[in-house]
Amino acid sequence: MALFERSNRWFFWMCAGRVAQSMIFPAYSAVLPFVAVDWKMSSAQAGSVQSAWHACYLVSLFVAGFLADRFGAKKTMVRMSGFAAAAAMLFAVFSHSHLSAVLLYGLAGLLSGGSYTPGLKLIFQRTGPASSGAAMGLFLAAGSIGYALSLMVSSIVVPMAGWRMALVLCAGGAALGSAAVALALKGVPETTTESQAVPSPKDWSELFANRGAMACILAYTFHCWELLGMWAWLPGFVVQTQVGGAGRAASYGLMVVGVSHLLSSLGSVFGGRLSDSLGRPLVMLAMTGASLTCSFTIGWLVGAPAALIFTIVMVYNLFAIADSAVYSTALAEVVPAGRQGAAYSIRSVLGFGAGALSPWVFGMVLDLGRSGSITQSTAWGLAWTSLAVGGLPGIAMILWFKKLAPRRH
């Protein structure tokens, strides 16, 4: 499949819509250092808002996967994306405390899975094996570009108009993206067939008995612990430890993290393309190893030259996302077509469940520094190490998948 030939213009515009839709995903992490002060939140409370998003997002992904199998990926993606944009605007305008942020950002997460799982299903079913990894990579890269755009908008707007205006603009981006996706898919045939009913107990048992699928799902789960924890806290880490946490310096810190997300979009494309030729497990192992090295290292470098920290931020974000598309493609290749949505849903519950816990755990460890139990610099080191330790078992799961995966990989 030539991804950008005229007949596949839908794919280009769906990716463009994904860029704008994704602006709400890191919007809270971009303003976390500022709302934590304004609302007098502890680090654990600040992290729990992001955890609420991830917890509700995993439910959304789970539901979206089944809806895509039952009613069609196209219909599910268009409708859920519209509701998610509305919820994002409610959060941007009406959140005013820890509790209201947990509830409203959680609501936005509860509806946002429709922009992701059905998109994966559409892409896999409409691309050939030779290009599916690259197509998945481009779709995930679009999300990374949206994350970068969100952080860059915030870096400019927060010093000029405050953090709430930054949230409003990011929510507006989600609304524009949802409209773009609806237009992109207008002429695309639906994916569902009448035979794709709700999975029976037998279907469930067959899915859980699929050891290749379960190995891939568990590897993704540990990957999400590290990745989603990193995304939640990286902006705050840079702003608070490297640039002073206020004014133009904070704006510069957010810009650095935004550029790292932009760079990570290349990692998604590169990782997906590389896995098409070298095999899924090899790319998973290489990218996971590089990312874990950064997790074990970055927190202990508080006080190091800013140029070193910023370089690690770039490398970290590049490798942490580079295998995400590979996991998505690998899972689809070991699961029957009629149950891919269900498989993505199970993966999402476990992966984003882990990703919902890690920002909160990170924040609790960081609070040890505030309490005086340990120094603040040691707290940062241990907090980042918690992400690495949680992600480390993923190596064993990848090796298990490698043993079980089809020989063509």
N, C-alpha and C positions, 0 to 999 in steps of 0.2 A: 504494500500500500504506500503510495506517495502521499504523505500526510497533508501536504498543502496544495495538492492539485485542485482544480476547480470543483470537482465532485465532492471533495472533502472539506469544503469551506466551512461547514458546520463545526468541524473540529477546531478550526482556528478561532471562530467566534465563541465557542464554548470555553476555550482556554482564556480568551480575553475576558469573558464574563467571570470566570473563576478568579482572575486577578482582582477585580473589583470586589467580588463577594468576600474574598479572604481578608479584606482590610479590617473587618471587625474581629478577626481571630486574635491578633496580638495587641489590639487596641488597649485593653486593660493593662497588659504588662508594660506598655509604653508609658502609661501614666501612673503606674504603681507607686513609684517613689513619692509622687506628689499627693495622691489621694491618701496614702498611708499617713502622711503628716496632717493633712486637713481633717481626716476622720479619726485621728489618734488611734490607729490600729497597730497591734503588734505584728511582727513578721509572720507569725503563724496565721493571724487573721488575714493579713494581706495575701498570703499564699492560698488561703482557703477560698478566696473569691475566684481565683484562677482554677482551683480544684473543683469548685461548683460548676464552672463552665465545662471542664473535661468530663465530670461525672454525668452531667445532663447530655453532653455531646455523645457520649458512648451509648446512652439510651436511644438518642436520635439515630445514630448510625445503625443500631440493631434493628429499630423499627423500619428505617428507610430500606435496609437490605431486603426485608420480607415484603414490604410494599412494592419494591422493584420487581421481585419475582412474581408477585401475585397480580399487580395492576399495570406494571410496566415501568421501566427506568425513566423514560422520558416524562411521563405524567408525574411521577413522584418527584423528580428533580425540579421541575418547573413550579409545582405548587408549594412544596416545602421551602424552596428558596425564597419565595415571596413572603411567606409568613415569618421566616427567619429575619429578613430585612426589617420588617415592622417591629419585631421584638428587639432587635439591635437598637433601633431608634428610641424605644421606650427606656432601655438601659441608659443610653447616652443622655437623655433629657431628665429622667426622674430619679436616678440613683443618688442617694444623699448620705448613706451610712453603710457600715459593714453589712448589716442585714439586708438592706434594700439592694445592695450590689450583688450579694449572693443570690437573691431571688430573681432579680431582673437579668443579670448576666447568665444565670443558670437557665432562665427561660429562653434566652437567645441561643444558648448551646443546645437546648432541647429540640430546637427546630432546624439547626444548621447542618445536620448530617445529610439532609437531602441534597446538598450541593456536592457531596463527595462520593458516597457509596454507589448511588445510581450512575454517577458519571463514570466510575471505574467499570461498571457492568456494560454501559454503552460502548465504551472504548474497546474493551476486550472482545465484544461480540462483533464489532465493526472493523477490526483490524486483523491482519494475518499474523501468524506466529513469528515471522521474520521482523516485524516492526512493532509488536505489542509492547515490548519493554520500552522502546523509545517513546511510543505514544503515551504510556503511563508516565514516563519520566517528564514529558512535556506538560502533562496535566498537573503533576505535582510541582513542576517548576513554576507554573502559572500561580499556584498558591504561594510559593516562596516570594515571587515578585510582588504579590499582594501584601505579604507580610512586610517586605521592604518598603513598599509605598506607604503603608500605614505608619511605620516608624518614622519615615522621612517627613510625612505630613505632620506628625506629632512634634518632631524636633523643631519644625518651623512655627507651628501654631501655638504650642504651649507657652513659650516666652512672650508671644504677642497677644494672645487672646485667652490663655488659660487651658487647663486640661479638659474641661467639659466641651469646649468648642472642638478640640481635637477628636473627642469621642463622637460628636455629632457628624463631623465630616467623614469619619470612618464608617459610621452607620449609613450615611448617604451613599458612600461607595458601594456598600453591600446592596442597597436598593437598585443602583444603576446596574450592578453586575447581574442581579436576578432578572432584570428586564432584558439584558443582553443574552442571557442563556435561553430565555423563553423565545426570543426571536431566532436565535441560532438553531434551535431544535424544531422550529415550526414545520419544516419540510422533512424531518427525519422520521422514518418509520418507527413505530413502537417495538420494543424488544420482547414483550410478553406474548405467550401463547396460552390457550385455554388449558393446556396440560400442566402448566406451572402453578399448581395449587399450593396451599399452605403445607409445609413439610409434615409428614406423619411421624409417629414414634419410630417407625422403621427407618425413615429417612434420617432422623436424628442419630439413631444408633449407627447407621452406615457412615455418617459424617464423622462421628467421634471415633469410629473404628478405622478411619482413614489415617494411618500413622503419618504419612507424608504431609497431609493437611494439618494435623495437630502439631507436628514438629515446626512447620512454617508459622502457624498461629502463635505458638509459644515463643519462638524466636522474635516475632514481631512484638509480643507483649513486653519482653525485656527491653527491646529497642525503644518502645514508647515511654517506659519509665525514665530513661535517660533523655530522650529527645524532648518530651513535653515539659519535663522539669527544667531543662536547659532553656527552652523558649520562654518559660514563665519568668525566670530569674536573671537571664543574661542582661536585659536592659537595665534592671535595677543594680546589678553588680557593677556594670561599667559606670553608671551615673554616680553611684554612692562611693565607690572605691577609687576611681580613676580621675574623675573630673570635678569632684567637689559637690555635686548634687543640686546645683541651683543655676539659674540664669542661662547665659550663653554656653557655659561649660556643659551643663546638663543637655542642652540642645545638641551640642557637638557629640556627646556620648551616645545619644539616641541615633544620631546620623551614622555613627560608626557601626552600630548594631544593624541599622537598616541596610547599609552597604553589605554587611555580612550576609543578610538574608538574600540580597540581590545576587551575590556570588553563589549562594547555595542553590539558586535556581539552575545554575550551570551544572552543579553536582547532581541534581536530579536527572537532567538530560544525559549527562555523561555516564552516570551509574546505570541507567536503563539501557542505553545503547551498548555499553560495555558488556552487560549481562546477556544481551542477544548473541554476542560472539564468544565470550569466555565462559558463560554459564552462570546461573543465578547464585549457587552457593559460594563460589570463589569471590564474587564481588561482595556478597554479604559479609564474608569473613574479613576481607580487606578493609572495607569501610567501617565496620563495627570496631575492629582493632584500633584504627586511627582515631575514631571518635572517643572510645574509652580512654585512650591515652590522654586526650585533652581533658576529659572529665577528672581524671586522677591528678592532673597537673595544675589547671588554671586557678583553682581556689587558693593554692599555696603561694601564689605569686603576687598577692596583695603587697603593694609597695614597690614592685618591680617597675622598670621604665614603661611608660605608657605605650611606646612603640611595640614592645614585646607582647604586652597584653592584647593590644589591638590585632597584632598578627595572629595570635592564638585564637582570638574571637573569629577571625575570618576563616582560618583553617577548620576550626571546630564546627561552625555552621555548615561549611562545605561538605565535610565528611559525615556529619550526623544525619543529614537528609539524603545523602547520595544513594542509600540502599532502600529507601522507602518505596520507591516505584518497583524495585526488584521483588520485595516481599509481596506486593499486590499482584504482580504478574505471575510469580511462582505459585501462589495459592490458586489462582484461576486455572493454572495448568494441571493441577492435581485433583481438581474437583469437577464433577459433571456440570455441564452448562446450566441445567435447570436449577442448580443449587448453589451457584456462585454467590448470589445475593445473601443466602443464609450463611454461607461460609464467611463472607465479609462481615456479616453481623456478629457472629461469634468472635471473630478476630477483634472487632471493634470493642465489644464488651470487655474482653480481657485486656487489650492494649490500652484503651482509654481509661479503663478502670485503674490500671497501673499508673497511667499518666495523670489521673485525678489525685492519686495519693502522693506522688513524688513532690509536687510544689509545696504541699502542706508539710511533709516531712522535712524538706529543705528549710522551710520557714521556722519549724520548731528547733532545728539544729542551730539556725542562725540566732534565735532568741537566747541561746545559752551564752552568747557573747554579750547581749544586752544585760543579762542577769548578773554578770560578773563571774559566772562559773568558769569561763575560759576567756581568753582575749578575743576581741572581735575579729582579728585577722585569722586566728585559729578556727573560729566559728565558720568563717567563709571557707577555709580549707576543708573542714569536715563536712560542710553542707554540700560542696561540689563532689566530695568523695562519696557521699550517700547516693548520688546519681550514678557514679561509676560502679559501685558495689551492686546496686540494683540491676544494672545493665549487663554485668559480667556473665551471668548464666546463659545469656543469649548466644554466646560462643558455642556452648555445648549443644544448644538446640539447632544451631546452623549445621554443626557437624552431623547431628542425627538426621536432619533433612537431607544433607548431602548423600548420606548412605541410602536413603529411601527414594530420592528423587529419580525421575526417568533419566536414562542414560544420555539423552540428548543434551542434558545440562552438564 
